[in-house]
Amino acid sequence: MRNPRRLLLNKRMLRAHNLLTSPPPEDSLFWKMWNACTSIAQQALATDFIQGIGKGILDPTKYGAFNVSDGYYCFKGAQYYIDAESRTDNETLKAFLHNKFTSYCQYNDEITNTWHLKDASGIVPIDACRYYSDYEATITSQEDPIYTIVLMLPCEFLWYWLALQLSSSTKSNNLYAEWIKNNLNPESAYAMGNFLTQYQVDYPGAIDEDKAMQIYEVAMTYEYENFSAATLKNIT
């Protein structure tokens, strides 16, 4: 898969919205949410799926099955993000959500070509993936669209962090080296984190940090559960 699953930011968008891709401030909501969920990140790192990628020993059938199941999430997610975009007047937030939609459309096109799929209708996802998608549908349709950014962050940053942990010991002939390489970029996550910081300055009290922490933790847990379930016998 050449196109990474993460949000693809271009220089034009960064300039137009004065977005920073450096790490957010240490006391930012971005790091508060991440630090509260590092134990879940460690659980994800310890899964047979992620360890198998790092060591290059993951059964390719399991890898393929995970990607097809994950395709269900990405096909559904594209529509969720465009729907959330229609519910906000904040131009920077609209740009983030539209770019996520565009990124998923590009990724989904590659999924259909790589795995010979038409769309999500023929995919039977693992339960964790389906529940995660349903949760995403709820947040993007019922909560203030700013919380969609919060919802996106576990996926955007966890996959980078996992790839980073694996990168130092990955051999060049690792079958999954491309997965690791494609996820070794935190800029989109950092840009969203810095945007949240500025949003809190511009709109004091608009983000309920307790709610944000809860949404983030639920999404992070679903990320872990997806990786955990990926090597179970009943998904292939």
Legacy VTK file of the C-alpha trace (Angstrom):
# vtk DataFile Version 3.0
C-alpha trace
ASCII
DATASET POLYDATA
POINTS 236 float
0.000 0.000 0.000
1.719 3.189 -1.161
-0.737 5.703 0.285
-0.560 5.990 4.089
-3.801 5.716 6.051
-3.131 8.966 7.903
-4.259 12.488 7.014
-2.230 13.903 4.126
-1.380 17.560 4.641
0.009 19.698 1.845
2.103 22.850 2.130
-0.677 24.976 0.683
-3.049 24.029 3.505
-0.341 24.533 6.133
0.369 28.048 4.846
-3.265 29.004 4.338
-4.216 28.127 7.920
-0.922 28.932 9.663
-0.610 25.340 10.873
2.443 24.202 12.794
3.806 20.682 12.390
6.213 20.888 15.326
5.318 19.017 18.545
2.516 20.788 20.464
3.340 22.472 23.805
4.050 20.055 26.654
0.972 21.202 28.599
-1.360 20.984 25.597
-4.511 18.905 25.371
-2.740 16.794 22.748
-0.182 15.530 25.261
-2.665 15.312 28.131
-4.762 12.884 26.112
-1.791 10.891 24.857
-0.123 10.632 28.272
-3.375 9.418 29.825
-3.494 6.565 27.310
0.131 5.419 27.051
-0.734 2.131 28.750
-3.176 1.393 25.906
-0.480 2.293 23.385
1.869 -0.168 25.075
-0.814 -2.850 24.860
-1.163 -2.165 21.139
2.605 -2.411 20.698
2.618 -5.784 22.470
-0.024 -7.359 20.212
1.013 -10.263 18.018
-0.013 -8.218 14.982
2.309 -5.274 15.656
5.150 -7.448 16.941
4.744 -9.632 13.873
5.085 -6.577 11.636
8.190 -5.438 13.494
9.875 -8.840 13.254
8.637 -9.541 9.750
6.973 -12.790 10.819
3.289 -11.829 10.644
1.253 -14.284 8.592
0.513 -12.402 5.337
-3.011 -13.803 5.411
-3.578 -12.110 8.763
-2.141 -8.878 7.401
-4.403 -9.036 4.376
-7.466 -9.853 6.449
-6.745 -6.898 8.741
-6.444 -4.522 5.793
-9.694 -5.696 4.249
-11.516 -5.372 7.578
-9.922 -1.956 8.119
-11.153 -0.998 4.668
-14.688 -1.146 6.076
-13.706 1.508 8.638
-12.033 3.702 6.024
-14.861 3.465 3.477
-17.401 4.409 6.145
-15.137 7.065 7.638
-14.809 9.042 4.432
-18.513 9.858 4.515
-18.444 10.576 8.252
-15.780 13.236 7.787
-17.528 14.980 4.925
-20.713 15.005 7.021
-18.854 16.531 9.974
-17.359 19.160 7.665
-20.850 20.295 6.690
-21.659 20.973 10.341
-18.967 23.580 11.066
-18.273 27.144 9.923
-14.679 27.174 11.177
-12.559 27.286 8.032
-9.529 25.532 9.489
-11.641 22.772 10.981
-13.441 22.396 7.644
-10.058 22.105 5.930
-8.895 19.364 8.310
-12.088 17.374 7.863
-12.097 17.793 4.085
-8.461 16.734 3.846
-9.211 13.656 5.941
-12.064 12.867 3.562
-9.752 13.326 0.572
-7.003 11.244 2.182
-9.422 8.406 2.862
-10.768 8.565 -0.697
-7.224 8.164 -2.036
-6.511 5.342 0.380
-9.830 3.655 -0.416
-9.093 3.764 -4.140
-5.875 1.911 -3.461
-7.646 -0.607 -1.229
-10.116 -1.446 -3.987
-7.320 -1.972 -6.493
-5.023 -3.901 -4.160
-7.625 -6.214 -2.640
-10.081 -6.345 -5.582
-12.969 -4.812 -3.652
-15.904 -2.764 -4.891
-16.754 -0.939 -1.653
-17.560 -1.584 2.010
-20.771 -3.477 1.239
-18.966 -6.749 0.632
-16.688 -6.558 3.679
-17.477 -8.449 6.876
-15.350 -6.535 9.412
-14.136 -7.887 12.723
-16.368 -6.793 15.595
-13.875 -4.279 16.988
-13.674 -2.558 13.609
-17.440 -2.389 13.230
-17.913 -1.048 16.766
-15.182 1.536 16.154
-16.873 2.654 12.940
-20.236 2.911 14.693
-18.645 4.988 17.460
-17.084 7.277 14.876
-20.495 7.705 13.235
-21.978 8.755 16.578
-19.295 11.321 17.400
-19.147 12.875 13.927
-22.917 13.207 13.678
-23.900 14.167 17.226
-21.007 16.031 18.853
-19.543 19.428 18.003
-17.247 18.850 14.977
-14.207 19.920 17.016
-14.466 16.571 18.783
-13.989 14.848 15.436
-10.405 16.134 15.561
-10.056 14.538 18.995
-11.517 11.326 17.578
-8.992 11.313 14.730
-5.903 11.746 16.872
-5.491 8.235 18.320
-5.307 6.786 14.812
-3.104 9.602 13.526
-0.531 9.489 16.347
-0.677 5.882 17.590
0.268 4.417 14.208
3.238 6.811 14.027
4.309 5.929 17.559
4.067 2.203 16.855
6.105 2.560 13.672
8.699 4.584 15.576
9.073 1.873 18.219
9.600 -0.742 15.502
11.843 1.267 13.182
15.148 0.944 15.042
15.157 -2.854 14.909
13.520 -3.373 11.518
15.660 -5.125 8.941
15.741 -3.860 5.370
14.318 -7.119 4.051
11.339 -7.030 6.407
8.187 -7.846 4.441
6.361 -5.057 6.283
9.047 -2.374 6.061
6.746 -0.282 3.857
4.027 -0.231 6.573
6.581 1.043 9.073
8.033 3.613 6.654
4.616 4.928 5.598
3.625 5.598 9.192
6.825 7.328 10.291
5.472 10.846 10.053
3.822 12.675 12.979
3.237 16.000 11.192
-0.510 15.602 10.632
-1.057 14.611 14.265
1.079 17.507 15.491
-0.768 19.946 13.225
-4.082 18.814 14.695
-2.687 19.052 18.219
-1.468 22.615 17.628
-4.811 23.493 16.068
-6.623 22.265 19.192
-4.348 24.443 21.326
-5.096 27.534 19.229
-8.808 26.672 19.137
-8.894 26.703 22.934
-7.275 30.146 22.908
-9.698 31.496 20.317
-12.794 29.864 21.846
-12.287 29.541 25.612
-14.392 26.770 27.077
-15.511 25.453 23.685
-13.720 22.151 24.285
-14.772 20.187 27.351
-11.468 18.512 28.207
-13.125 15.728 30.196
-15.305 14.874 27.197
-12.286 15.083 24.897
-10.329 12.727 27.142
-13.185 10.230 27.149
-13.600 10.287 23.352
-9.844 9.927 22.883
-9.609 6.994 25.297
-12.492 5.142 23.650
-10.945 5.615 20.197
-7.529 4.538 21.472
-9.057 1.424 23.003
-10.718 0.519 19.712
-7.374 0.946 17.953
-5.796 -1.541 20.364
-8.712 -3.966 20.081
-8.455 -3.936 16.285
-4.771 -4.879 16.430
-5.432 -7.453 19.133
-8.197 -9.162 17.160
-6.234 -9.165 13.896
-4.448 -12.428 14.627
-7.417 -14.373 15.968
-8.398 -17.443 13.979
-11.973 -16.397 13.364
-11.201 -13.372 11.157
-9.552 -15.158 8.238
LINES 1 237
236 0 1 2 3 4 5 6 7 8 9 10 11 12 13 14 15 16 17 18 19 20 21 22 23 24 25 26 27 28 29 30 31 32 33 34 35 36 37 38 39 40 41 42 43 44 45 46 47 48 49 50 51 52 53 54 55 56 57 58 59 60 61 62 63 64 65 66 67 68 69 70 71 72 73 74 75 76 77 78 79 80 81 82 83 84 85 86 87 88 89 90 91 92 93 94 95 96 97 98 99 100 101 102 103 104 105 106 107 108 109 110 111 112 113 114 115 116 117 118 119 120 121 122 123 124 125 126 127 128 129 130 131 132 133 134 135 136 137 138 139 140 141 142 143 144 145 146 147 148 149 150 151 152 153 154 155 156 157 158 159 160 161 162 163 164 165 166 167 168 169 170 171 172 173 174 175 176 177 178 179 180 181 182 183 184 185 186 187 188 189 190 191 192 193 194 195 196 197 198 199 200 201 202 203 204 205 206 207 208 209 210 211 212 213 214 215 216 217 218 219 220 221 222 223 224 225 226 227 228 229 230 231 232 233 234 235
